[in-house]
Amino acid sequence: MSSASSTDPFQPLKADDPAVVGGYRPAAVLGAGGMGKVYPSYTPVGRPLALKVIRAEFSEDPEFRRRFQQEVRSAQRVQGLYTAPVIDSDTEGAQPWLATAYVPGPSLAHAVARHGGLPLRSVLLLTVGVAEALGVIHGAGIVHRDLKPANVLLAADGPRVIDFGVARAADTTALTGTGVSVGTPAFMAPQQAAAGTVTPATDVFALGQIAAYAAIGAPAFGEGPSHAVLYRIVHEDPDLSRLPDELRPLVSRCLSRDPADRPAPADIIAMCHEISPEPLRQGEDWLPQAVAGSITERLLMPAPAPTPPPRRRRPRSRAPRRRPPSSPRRTRRPRRRDPPTTPQKSSLEVCRQETHFAEKLGLDQLTSGSRICVLSKAGHIAVVTYRGKSGADDPSRYITIDLTVWRNAEEAQMD
């Protein structure tokens, strides 16, 4: 998912953007791409994160959902220093999403478009970091498939690889034939472009492309229409004439047409150390000053829009009606209020508009399917759907419920 095109990294939310995603409230739009949108948000304790919400068209494809669940489970095992870890997700909801740690830094694509190519030391540290990330990603059984400058973020302490494995979920789904490309043509490997064959060596080819792009400020196989770029990748050699001499052997090996001739990530790291005229140590001075300034722009995330408090109606006072003395007084049975039947996506709004409150409810007041809104002092809202209780002959006593929670949906109540 690419970053926003404007110079402002945070774009305002629009009417069709969600107000809440899995209990997290989007603060702005951080980026958009073929797979969906990215929103900055916060955890309940205020840590920033990036919410990636998948396009509704993908969520309707059963094969995509199966693969997305698989890839998210695998991605949660990736805990490298140069990756953005997955910290939360919902692969079964109406619109799947995942949340990763927020990386305050521009993408490599943004930095090069704005400032041009990077100096040799920055390129070597970039290549070392991405190679280490690939080692961890491949170790978890994942092939990135769409490693490109937009999926490499430049943080103050080194690069971060994002969106690993997400492209596989879309591969071979119905949408891949209707205008949604899996992989970016300018950074595909020949086997991926020609036959769709994907292995860890595919990511190494992309890393060679990234190193060349970072150094010369342009793709090694040129620009232009997708079909023309793909033809050059499959049938022609890259243009490395503007590449620094020190980098040419490394990039040439990564861009070998035969996957067997491409180096492993560990070999790439060793080659970078051999190339560098001084020891490679990752620090906050690894980027040129102009590029580092883009990090500051992304440190101050906008706050999410405040959630309005529940609307409480004042009870209307009525004068009691007097009955004739001869008329016997009838006892009015309390009218039963059925739980709201609003679809799940609007349950939060239903809870905010509810005007009847109670401190406790007895099980005798509930039937299977009853739904109750719960507001905690911490500001969380939950919808509890009652399903039943244990039978009289059951040695254990329990109730069965479905629970949906929106974290930090309201302001916390102070004691």
N, C-alpha and C positions, 0 to 999 in steps of 0.2 A: 504494500500500500504506500503510495507515494505521498510526499509532503505537500502542503499547500503551496500554490504557485506564487502567491503574493509575498511581498517582502516582509509583511507581518506574519509570523509563524502561526498565530492564533486567529482564526476567522470566526465571526459571530455565528451562533446557532441560527438555523432557519426553522420555519414552521414544521417541516417534515422531519426534523431531527428529534430523537427521543428525549424525553425529559428525565427518564430514569432508565438505567441499564443494569439489571441484576442488583439493584440497591445502590448503585453508583450514579451520581448525577454529573453528566457531561458539563464541562465548563466552557467549551468552545469546540471548533472543528480544527483538528491538527493536520489532517490529510485525507485524501480520498483516492481510490484506485478501482481497478476492475473487480476486486474481491469485496470491497465495501468501504466504510469510513472509519477514521480514527479520531477519538475524542480524548482530550486530557481530562482527568478526574482525580479524585482523592480517595484514599482508604479512610475508614472510620477514625483513625488516629491522625489523619492529615498528611500521610505520605502520598506523593504524586504517583500516578500510574497512567498508562495509555490503554484506552478501551478500543478494541477492534471489533466493530459490529459488521457481520457478514451480510451481504446483499440478500434481500428476500428471495430473489430468483434462485440462488444457490440453495437456500434452506428448504425449498420445495422438492429438491432432488434427493431421493433416498440414498443413492450411492454417494453423493457428496457428504451427507450427514454421517454415513458409516465411516468414510475416510477421515472426515474432520474429527470425529471422536477419537479415532486411532491416532491421528497425528498430534492432537492436543495431549493425549496421555503420554506419547513419546516425548513431546516437547517439554513436559513438566519434569522430565528426568535430566534435562540439559541445564547444568548449573555452572557454566564457564564464566571466567572473568571478562570475556569479550562478547558475551551474548546478553540479551535482555530477557531475564527469566520470566516464564509464565507463572502468574501468582493466583489466578482465578479464571473460571470459565463456566459457560453453560452451553453444552453441545446439543441439548435436547429441547430447548425452549423454542418458542415460535420463531425467533430470529437468533441464531447462534452468535455467541460473542466470546472473546477471551480478553483477559487483562494482563498486561506485562508491566514490568518496571518502567517508569518514565525515564527516558534518556535526554537530558537537556543539551542538545547539540544539533547542528544542521546535518543533513544527509551529505554524503560525498558529492552527490549530483548537484545539490544546492551550492555547496562550497566552490566547486569547480566552475559552475555556471556564473557565479558571482565574482570569483577571484582568480580564475585560471588554474593552471597546473600547480602542484605542490613541489617543494624542494626535495632533494634526494633523501635526506634523513626522515622527513615526514612520510614519504612514500614507503621507505623500508619499515618504519614503525607501524604504518597502516597494514602493510602486507604481513608482518609478523603477527599482529593482532588478529587479523581475519583468518590467517592460517591456523592459529591456535583455536579460534572459534570453530573452524571446520573440523579440527581434530575431535573436539568435544561433541559436536553435532553428529558427525559420522559414527562416533563411539556409541551414541544412543540409537543407532540404526536408522538415522534420518539422512536423506539427501535433500539439500536446500531446494534445488531445481530452479530457483529464480534469484540467484545471487547477482546483484547489480548495484550501481552506485546509490540508488534510492533506498536500498535495504542495508546500507552501511552508514551508521550514524557516528559523528565525530564528537565524542565527549571530551571533557577536559583531561581525563586520565587514559585516553586511548579509544580506539574504535569499538563499536558494538554492532554485531550482526543481528538483524531482526527478521521476522516473518519466515523463519526456517520451518519447512514442512508444510506450510499453509498451501502452497501451490499444488502439492500432490493431491489435496482433497478435491480440487477442481479438475484435476486431470481425468480425462475420459468421461466426464459427466456430460449431460445433454447440452450444457451451455458452452462447452469448449468448441462446439461447431457453430455457434451463433454469435460470433463477434467478441468472445472473451478469450484472449490468448493466455496460455499457461507458459510462463517464461517470457523474457524480454528478448526480441530478436537480436539486437546488437550484442548481447552477452551470452547467447546460447552457444553450446559446443556443437561441432559438426554432426555428431551422432544424434544429438537431441533435435537439431534442426531438420535432419534428413529422415530419421526413422523414429524419433521420439524415445530413443534409448537413453536411459538415465542411470548413472552410477556415481559413486563418490568422485571419480575422475571428471565428471561433468562440472562439479563445483570448482575443481582445480583449474579447469579451462577458464571459467568465469573469473576466478581470482587473478589469473594472468591478464585478462581483459581489464579488470579493475585497477591493477597496478599500472598498466599502460595508460589507462584513462586518467588516473591521478597524476601521472608524471607529465603527459603531453596535453592534457585538457580536452581530449577528444577520443572517441572509440577507435580501437586499433584497426577495425575493418571498415571504418568510414561511416558516414551517415547517409540518409536518404530513405526511400520507400522500404518497407520491411522485406519484400521479396528480393530486392536488390542486395540488401545487407546479408540476408540468409544465403543467397547464391555465393557471395564472396566468402562467407565463413566456410561453406562446404567445399568450394572449388579453388579458392585463391589463398595466397599467403597474406598475413597482416602487414600493414605499413608501419614498421618500427623505426623509420629513418629519423624521426625526431626524438626517439627515446634516448636518454643518457646511456653512454656506452656501458656503464657499470651494471645497468639493469637488463641489458639486452639478452645475455645468456639465460637469466632467470625467467624472464617473460617468454622467451622463445620456447623453453622447455615446457612451461605451463600451457602454451598454445600449440603443443604438438598435435598433429592430426590424429595420431594413434594414441588412444587413451593409455595404453601400457607404457608409453614413453613419458607420460607426465609424472612429476615428482609427487610424493606424498606430502601432506601438510608439515610433518616433522622435518622432511628434507628441505622444504621451502624456508622454514625458520632458520635452519643451519646455513643455507645459502645466503640469506639476508645478513646474518652475522659476519659471514666471510666478506661480503661486499662492502659493508660499512667501514669507513676509515677510523671510526671510533666506536667504543662499546655502545650497543643499543640498550638504552634504559628508558622505559616509559615514564614520562613525567608530564607536568602541566605545561611544559614548554615545547611539546612535540609538534604543535601546529604554528604556522605563521601568525603574527599578531592580528592581521586583518581577519583571518578565519576564526581565531579564538574569540573575537568580538561577537561573532554570531552565537556563541554559547551563552553569553550574558543575556541576549535577547530572549532566550528560551528558559532562563532560570526563574523568571517571575511569571508563573502561570496565573491566568485569570481565575477568580473564585467562581464556583458554580452559583447559579441564580438561587436566591433564598426561596425556600419552600413556604408558601403561605400557610398560616395556621388554620386548623379546622374551623369552619364557620359554624358557630353555635347560635341557634335561634332562641330568642327569649320566649318563654312560655306565655301564651295569651291568657289573661285572667277573664274568667266568665262568672257572671252572677249565677248562683245556684237556682235551679228551677224548682218551684214549689209545687208539690202534688196535692190534690184534694185529700182531705183526711180519710175519706172512704176508700181511696185507691190503695191497694196493698203495694208495698215497696218491693220492686223486683231487683234481684242481684244481677248486675251486668257482668258477664264473664269477660275477662280480659281478652282483647282481640290479639290473636297470635300474629306476630310479625315474621313473615318468612324472610330468610336471609336473601341478600341481593343476588340476582341471577345475572349480573353484569358479566361479560366475558373477562377472562383473567387479565388481559392487557389493561383494563380500566379499573381493576379492583382497588388500586391505590387511590384513585380519585373518589371512588365510592366511599372508602374509609374516611377520607378527609371531609366529605359532605355529610357523614352520618351525624345525627343529632341526638341519639338515644344512648345513654352511657350507664354502665353498671360496674361495680367493683368486683363482683363475682357472679357466676352462673352455675346452677345445678345441672347435673346430667339429665334429670327428669325434664328439663326445659329444652333439651336438644333431641333432634331426630337425625337419622343418617342423611348427610348432605347439608346440614346446617352450617352456615359460614359466619364467623365471628371476626370482627376487626379488633386487634389488640395494639395499644400504644404503650411503649415502655418509657420509663423516665429518661433513658438514654437517647430518646428520639427516634427509635426504630418502630416501624409499623409492620404488623404481620396480619395475614389472613389465615385463619385456622378453619379448616373444613373437617367437621366431625364425621367419622365413618362408622363408629360403633364402639361397643365395650365388650369385655370378656363375658362369657356365659356363666350361668350359675354353677355349672359343674366344673368350671376351669379352676385349677388350684391357684393360678395367678390372677391378680386383679390388674387390668390395664384398659386403656382406651386406645383407639386407632384414629390418627388424624393425618391430614395433609397440611403442610406448613409452607407458606411463602413469606419471605421477609424482605422488606426494603430498609436497608441500613441508612441511618442518618436522614430519614425522610422528613423529620421535624427537628426543631430546636430542642436540645436536651433540657429537662426540667431540673432546676437547682433546688436542693433540699433547704 
